[in-house]
Amino acid sequence: MAEAQREQNGRQVAAGHIPVLLNEAMNILNIKRGNVYVDGTLGGGGFSEEILRRLHKGGFLIGIDRDAEAVKNAQSEFEGKFDNKNFKLFHSNFSKIDEIVKAEGLAGIDGVVLDLGISSIQLEGGRGFSFNEEGTGAAAGGLDMRMDTESSLTAYDVINGYPEKNLADIIYKFGDEKFSRRIAKRIIEYRKNNPVETSLELADIVRKAVYRSYGKFKKFKTDPATKTFMALRIFVNKEYDSLAEFLEKLKNVLNKGGIAAIISFHSGEDRLVKHFLKNNLDFKPLNKKPIVPGDEEIKNNPRSRSAKLRAFYHV
């Protein structure tokens, strides 16, 4: 690993957040002083911080996140490092990028990055995103999974209120889980006696359903509950809808020659981007095949293993 990359990774590890494909995304965006960039998924602030470093007090960064806590944390972190005139952070959905850019009086932007994965803040926030710790989300018994806590639907509502067929369809469509029907059936059986109240309870139900199919001695690369939790998160937060809306608005926001870099962690998200590029002549891909993490990054950050980076520019 190059010295600069080691130094960058060290900074991010110290901050408690490791952005996936950070250097690859930054190199593709080709940050130029004086330009305007958007980080549509602020999260732990890793991408935004690196963009601001490369701007060298020139240009402007807009940071967006649906999670108010992420915005608050990044604001506090950046105020001690960067000039406030070089950035502005918004508690919003990146699908509203056109409204935000217009509100700032900007004619357009020169680059945008999206990291569609879940952030460390959310995983460690006790809202039920993680199946390895007990959630404490308000009104959801821990099974919350809302990126924006002001929205109404929670994972608790879905797991304890939706019919078996709907549950199975959600887990299959948004999680690519081939045992979705068996998992849904197990959930329904469990909640006949008691509601599923925590992420640990749900994870145990899912694991038992999958183990029954494979045999409990099979070794898994990822936890058997991973796909179900991802499906619920995507459904609760309407992530596909947000991405589709964002893509449709890009041609009215991204300057000619401007670059978009999108990192996805799910085949459905990647398909949305791929199909958009195939059917939209306003944009041209910068990489024929998606860029994926190397062995060293996967070793240092196992959550990066499913990441795919697609980049394209406005013709």
C-alpha positions in Angstrom: 0.0 0.0 0.0 1.3 3.5 -0.9 2.4 5.7 2.0 -0.4 8.3 1.2 -3.1 5.6 1.4 -1.7 4.2 4.6 -1.8 7.7 6.1 -5.4 8.2 4.9 -6.6 4.9 6.2 -4.9 5.7 9.5 -6.8 9.0 9.8 -10.1 7.3 9.1 -9.6 4.4 11.5 -8.7 6.9 14.2 -12.0 8.7 13.5 -13.9 5.4 13.8 -15.1 5.4 10.2 -13.5 3.6 7.2 -15.0 4.8 3.9 -15.1 2.1 1.3 -13.1 2.6 -1.9 -12.1 6.1 -0.7 -9.0 6.6 -2.8 -10.6 5.1 -5.9 -13.7 7.4 -5.7 -11.5 10.5 -5.0 -9.2 9.7 -8.0 -12.2 9.3 -10.3 -13.8 12.6 -9.1 -10.5 14.3 -9.8 -11.2 17.1 -7.2 -10.2 20.5 -8.6 -9.8 23.7 -6.5 -12.7 26.1 -7.1 -15.2 23.4 -8.1 -18.4 22.4 -6.3 -19.0 18.9 -5.0 -21.7 17.0 -3.3 -21.4 14.1 -0.8 -25.0 12.8 -0.9 -24.4 10.3 1.9 -22.4 12.1 4.6 -22.4 9.3 7.1 -19.2 9.4 9.2 -17.8 12.2 7.0 -14.9 10.3 5.4 -15.6 11.3 1.8 -16.5 14.9 2.6 -13.4 15.3 4.7 -11.2 14.1 1.9 -12.9 16.3 -0.7 -12.4 19.3 1.6 -8.7 18.4 2.0 -8.2 18.2 -1.7 -10.1 21.5 -2.4 -7.4 23.3 -0.3 -9.8 26.0 0.9 -11.1 26.6 -2.6 -14.4 25.6 -4.0 -17.5 24.4 -2.1 -18.8 21.1 -0.6 -22.4 20.2 0.0 -22.9 17.3 2.5 -26.3 15.6 2.7 -27.6 12.9 5.0 -31.0 11.6 6.1 -29.6 11.0 9.6 -29.7 14.1 11.7 -27.0 12.7 14.1 -24.6 12.2 11.2 -25.0 15.8 10.1 -24.6 17.1 13.6 -21.4 15.0 14.2 -19.9 16.1 10.9 -20.7 19.7 11.5 -18.9 19.6 14.8 -15.9 17.8 13.3 -15.5 20.0 10.3 -15.8 23.3 12.1 -12.5 22.8 13.8 -10.7 21.7 10.6 -12.2 23.7 7.7 -13.4 27.1 6.9 -17.2 27.3 7.1 -17.4 29.2 3.8 -16.2 26.0 2.0 -19.0 23.7 3.1 -22.6 23.4 4.1 -24.3 20.3 5.5 -28.0 19.4 5.1 -30.3 17.0 7.0 -32.1 15.8 3.9 -32.3 13.0 1.3 -29.9 13.0 -1.6 -32.9 12.6 -3.9 -33.6 16.3 -3.1 -30.2 17.3 -4.6 -31.8 19.6 -7.1 -33.7 21.6 -4.4 -30.6 21.9 -2.3 -28.4 23.1 -5.1 -31.0 25.6 -6.2 -31.4 26.9 -2.6 -27.7 27.5 -2.5 -27.9 29.7 -5.6 -25.7 27.3 -7.6 -26.1 26.8 -11.4 -24.7 23.3 -11.1 -22.2 21.0 -9.5 -18.9 19.4 -10.8 -19.1 16.1 -9.0 -21.1 13.9 -6.6 -20.4 10.8 -4.6 -22.9 8.4 -3.0 -22.0 5.6 -0.6 -25.2 3.6 -0.4 -24.0 1.4 2.5 -24.9 1.8 6.1 -22.7 4.0 8.2 -20.8 3.2 11.4 -22.9 5.8 13.2 -26.1 3.8 12.3 -24.6 0.4 13.1 -23.5 1.6 16.5 -26.5 3.7 17.3 -28.7 1.1 18.8 -31.5 1.4 16.2 -31.6 -2.2 15.2 -29.4 -1.9 12.1 -26.9 -4.4 13.5 -27.8 -8.0 14.3 -24.9 -8.2 16.7 -26.2 -5.9 19.4 -29.5 -5.1 21.2 -31.2 -2.1 19.7 -32.8 0.6 21.8 -34.8 2.5 19.2 -37.7 4.5 20.5 -41.1 3.1 19.8 -39.6 0.2 17.9 -38.3 -2.0 20.7 -34.9 -1.8 19.0 -36.1 -2.9 15.6 -36.1 0.7 14.2 -33.8 0.8 11.1 -34.9 4.3 10.1 -32.1 6.4 8.7 -34.3 9.5 9.3 -35.9 9.1 12.7 -38.6 11.6 11.7 -40.1 9.1 9.2 -42.9 6.9 10.4 -42.4 3.3 9.2 -40.0 1.1 11.3 -38.7 -2.4 10.9 -40.7 -3.3 14.0 -43.9 -2.3 12.1 -43.0 -4.5 9.1 -41.9 -7.6 11.0 -44.8 -7.6 13.4 -47.5 -6.2 11.1 -47.0 -7.4 7.6 -48.6 -10.7 6.3 -46.3 -13.7 5.6 -46.4 -13.2 1.8 -45.5 -9.6 2.0 -42.6 -10.3 4.4 -41.3 -13.0 2.0 -41.5 -10.7 -1.0 -39.6 -7.9 0.8 -36.8 -10.2 2.0 -36.5 -11.8 -1.5 -36.7 -8.6 -3.5 -34.5 -6.4 -1.4 -32.2 -9.0 0.0 -31.8 -11.6 -2.7 -32.5 -14.1 0.0 -33.5 -17.5 -1.5 -34.9 -18.7 1.8 -37.2 -15.7 2.1 -40.4 -17.8 2.4 -39.0 -20.0 5.1 -37.7 -17.0 7.0 -41.1 -15.3 6.7 -42.9 -18.4 7.9 -40.6 -18.6 11.0 -41.3 -14.9 11.8 -45.0 -15.5 11.6 -44.8 -18.6 13.9 -42.7 -16.6 16.4 -45.0 -13.6 16.6 -48.1 -15.7 17.2 -47.0 -15.8 20.9 -44.9 -12.7 21.2 -43.9 -9.8 19.0 -40.3 -9.7 17.6 -39.0 -6.8 19.6 -35.2 -6.7 19.2 -32.6 -7.1 16.5 -31.1 -10.0 18.4 -34.4 -11.9 18.4 -34.9 -11.3 14.7 -31.4 -12.4 13.9 -31.9 -15.6 15.9 -35.1 -16.4 14.0 -33.5 -15.9 10.6 -30.4 -18.0 11.5 -32.5 -20.9 12.6 -34.5 -20.8 9.4 -31.4 -20.8 7.3 -29.6 -23.4 9.4 -32.5 -25.7 9.0 -32.0 -25.4 5.2 -28.3 -25.9 5.1 -27.5 -27.7 8.4 -26.1 -25.9 11.4 -22.5 -27.1 10.7 -22.2 -25.2 7.3 -19.7 -22.4 7.4 -20.9 -19.0 6.2 -18.8 -16.2 4.8 -21.4 -13.7 6.2 -23.9 -14.0 9.0 -27.1 -15.8 7.7 -29.1 -12.8 8.9 -27.3 -10.3 6.7 -29.6 -10.4 3.7 -32.8 -10.1 5.7 -31.5 -7.1 7.7 -30.4 -5.4 4.5 -33.7 -6.1 2.9 -35.6 -4.5 5.8 -33.3 -1.5 5.9 -33.7 -0.9 2.2 -37.5 -1.3 2.3 -38.1 0.9 5.5 -36.0 3.7 4.1 -37.3 3.4 0.5 -33.7 3.4 -0.7 -34.4 2.2 -4.3 -36.9 5.0 -4.7 -34.4 7.6 -3.5 -31.7 6.3 -5.8 -34.0 6.3 -8.9 -35.2 9.8 -8.1 -31.6 11.0 -7.7 -30.5 9.6 -11.0 -33.4 11.1 -12.9 -32.5 14.6 -11.5 -28.7 14.4 -12.3 -28.9 15.8 -15.8 -30.4 19.0 -14.4 -27.8 19.3 -11.6 -24.4 17.9 -12.9 -22.4 20.3 -15.1 -21.3 19.1 -18.5 -18.2 17.0 -17.8 -19.2 16.6 -14.2 -18.6 13.2 -12.6 -20.8 11.0 -10.4 -19.3 8.1 -8.4 -21.8 5.7 -6.8 -20.8 2.9 -4.5 -23.4 0.2 -4.0 -23.5 -2.9 -1.8 -26.5 -4.7 -3.2 -27.1 -6.1 -6.7 -30.5 -4.3 -6.9 -28.8 -0.9 -6.4 -26.1 -1.7 -8.9 -28.7 -2.8 -11.4 -30.5 0.5 -11.1 -27.3 2.4 -11.9 -26.3 0.1 -14.7 -29.8 0.2 -16.4 -29.9 4.0 -16.0 -26.6 4.4 -17.9 -27.7 1.9 -20.5 -30.9 3.9 -21.2 -29.6 7.4 -20.8 -27.5 9.1 -23.5 -26.8 12.1 -21.3 -24.2 10.2 -19.4 -21.2 8.0 -20.3 -19.6 5.4 -18.0 -16.0 6.0 -16.9 -15.4 2.3 -16.1 -16.8 -0.6 -18.1 -16.8 -2.9 -15.1 -17.5 -1.8 -11.5 -14.4 -1.1 -9.4 -14.3 -3.4 -6.3 -12.1 -3.4 -3.2 -8.8 -5.1 -3.1 -7.8 -7.9 -0.8 -6.1 -5.6 1.7 -9.1 -3.3 2.0 -11.5 -6.3 2.5 -9.1 -7.6 5.2 -9.1 -4.2 7.0 -12.8 -3.6 6.5 -14.8 -6.8 5.9 -18.0 -4.8 5.2 -16.4 -3.6 2.0 -16.4 -7.0 0.4 -19.7 -6.5 -1.5 -19.0 -2.9 -2.6 -19.1 -1.9 -6.3 -18.1 1.5 -7.6 -19.6 2.8 -10.9 -18.6 6.2 -12.2 -19.9 8.2 -15.1 -19.8 11.8 -16.5 -22.3 14.2 -18.0 -21.7 14.3 -21.8 
